[in-house]
Amino acid sequence: MKKLERKMFGDVCCWFKTFVVLTVFTLITAIAVFPFFIYNLTTTLRNASNQSSHRLPTSVKPTNYRLYIDASRLEEFIFHGTVDIDVRINQYVNEIVLNSAELNITSVRFREDGFDSFLRGAVQYQEDHEQIIIKFNQTLNIGSGRLSLAFDGIISDQLHGFYRTKNHDHVGACTQFEPGYARRAFPSFDEPSFKANFCITIRASKELTTLSNMPIKSKHDGGNDTYIYEFESTPVMPTYLVAYVIGRYDYVETRDLNNVLIRVYTPVGKSEQGEFALKTAAKILPFFTEYFGIKYPLSKLDMISVADFGSGAMENWGLITYRETYLLVDARTSTQKTRQEVALVVAHELAHQWFGNLVTMEWWNDLWLNEDKCIRCSGSSVIRLLHAFIGNEAFRRGLSSYLAEYAYQNAVTDNLWHYLSKASNKSDLSDVLSSWTKQMGFPLLTVKQEQKGNDRLLTVEQTRFLADGTRDEKLRWKIPISICTQSHPNETAHDLYLNGEEKRTFVLKNLSANEWIKLNLFSVGIYRVHYSSSMLQALTPAIQNHVLSPQDRFNIQTDVYALARAGRVGYADYLKLLRHAYKHEDNLTVWKSIVRQLTELSSIFEYARFNNTKALYQTYVCDLLANIYEKLGWDAVPNEGAQVPMLRSLILTHTGVNGYNKTRYEAHRRFEKFSTQNNDHYLINPNTRAAIYLTVAKTGNRQIFNQLISLYRQADTQEERIRLLTALCRFDDEVLQEEALHFVWNTTEVRKQDHLTGFASLASHNRRGCELCWKYMQDNWQHIETIYGARDTHLLHFIETIPALFISEERAEEVRKFFAAHPNSFLERSIKKVLEQIHIRRLVLDRNELSINEFLSL
């Protein structure tokens, strides 16, 4: 097993090394390829953005916090605190405004530097803005001073602020302060531009591990079986990176090549499950140090798995918090997919130690510099385009200079463009990239060609791509276009540039009439391409024979699917393309894209008007997957690549749930063997376990449902529990669906952050499951809001995951009326998005069901 684990770790690291240079600098490495239910690997920050009109004044700014938190009454879920904030006063004022929410301020005083006397302040609460105004009876002079506050608070049962956690019967506490939740733990200037040093002291039980961003400076007895831990001062940083965790943990440790102490904290008794993440971090941290030319600035790096954690992970400087499934790897039962995800999430969070921590965005509207969040396009795509446009070495030099210049400061997008422009000697770089970062969406390029002797005339027209197929002629982009050809399939044969024009004709010299061309080599550009039918047909052999790269094979089919969804081509055209060009595909990323798109279409056919459409479609899917199914089989073979187990799992799962007889027979055979031999986990390879559970569940009976419940309760890892929870919600039997729904919301069985995983699994299973979940949401919405908080991102995902599966105008109206009766401004954008999705899904069915049914009936 150790040998196998070393091989898998080596495979992941080898793969990661080539991948990281292109994408990790936007801090979203490979998140886009994760399954859809990893819904909040990085936090949606709409809450803070919505409050931009109530930002703090800059007349007073903090320089240092001395924060004391007394968590000795953890079991009672209360805490007491004091904070001394050293501030600079930049203009004459008689009040100080800062953030505070759900805290009881018990005393306030202010002392100007050079004076011995204190001024008492009166607190005015601005609860709607999560601010307090401290008013003084005299004007404060320009200069420095110290604001001292005492406060009490509740250790929340929600998943943000300073909140409680529970692992078995052991209570702990954790912080999650991004984007604007530090104010729930201590009064503060809780915006990213108000950076300061933090000296943190915590009183907690001697029996518990107590951690914060920095190493412990001193520890002394605090009375009543407590210690008082004083931590070293942090570097200058924003409040959202402050962290402290209290609880029962084991750990493993090592030092990297630069002597940074790295520890991975795990639940008690599971320290070996931290080894994989530890080895990964020890390799990646020095890599970033070398690449950026800037050392990791702290002496230690702690990574800790938290039992109750709403996000995937959080990059707190020196104390990175993780959901268990993104940090822990069991050498016996974890899948190759889990190993890859852990490696990528660790890489993502370590990259944040430079991007976000060392250099911080000025405000959340520049969040794309850190996260995979750009206006309706992804930051990762922009950076990948940029990397290809200026080259690797200029890209590296520009990043290094940018980080060095703005270390311990705040930055905006144009600051990054400046240094990348300087490194690449491309003065127009900001002008080009602004069209991608400062306007909505991305373009569609419609291409036509005409042969003129030995030359090809290529006409390219750009419009804004809209998912519902409507046209928007207002926006224009500056678009570098790389073209490969039949004689040069994996290199740029022609470089074109659309300089904001709506339409332009290019001459491709010395290109014979029988050569195909493909735009967007390696799928680097951020645009869709609409080829004429003859151009697309000419590309088919290059897809079939794998002459084109996996990126280009991915790109072609996903563009055709998007065009079909928008009503610009027929869905039957997409299904024909898959049948003719992709039946012998063997690349994981390409298949993940195809399967994701086929799954969306399958969910639309839950509402088909023809009785046989869904059955015909499932037969089509099984036929499409049959070749790769036969090639992969069920069992691993010696020396197969690291991505093969993930591809096998994907194909087995989707042949199983679509009714492929070979898969169903073998899944039931293996599950029965497993069940009759005392649930010996060694009898089922971890990489095929999810496929088996999902396949036997779909047409399963009460006995199988009870077996899965029993396995869930026996499971020793959260990874296995999630697999089983997902399967429990995939039964066709309506009675079992009802029971699964109640199980999902049983708080003694399912952790708070996992309710959505099970809920989404049931809703996406079939029409009946969706209707059950929507009714539950309507009947229990107030309870759901109470569980997570009225402005928590979980609510957005409930809305965007469940009612978005509907298809009729009647359901859309029902959704609209329900949320009109339950107003919450935080949800408005998500509700609008859901209504748009319902509309698009209805259009897809109306436009395409007849032609698809006819095509599938041939």
Helices and strands as residue ranges (DSSP letters): H 2-23, G 24-26, G 31-33, H 46-50, G 52-54, E 60-70, G 74-76, E 78-89, E 93-99, E 103-112, E 119-120, E 122-126, G 127-129, E 131-140, E 143-154, E 161-167, E 170-176, G 182-184, E 197-205, E 209-212, E 216-221, E 226-231, G 239-241, E 244-247, E 249-255, E 261-267, G 271-274, H 275-292, E 300-306, E 313-314, E 319-323, G 324-326, H 336-352, E 359-361, G 364-369, H 379-390, H 392-405, E 409-411, H 413-424, H 429-437, E 443-452, E 455-464, E 478-485, E 494-499, E 503-508, E 517-519, G 521-523, E 528-530, H 533-544, H 550-565, H 571-581, H 588-604, G 605-607, H 613-632, H 644-657, H 661-676, G 681-683, H 686-698, H 702-714, H 718-728, H 734-744, G 752-754, H 755-765, H 767-788, H 793-801, G 803-805, H 809-821, G 825-827, H 828-857
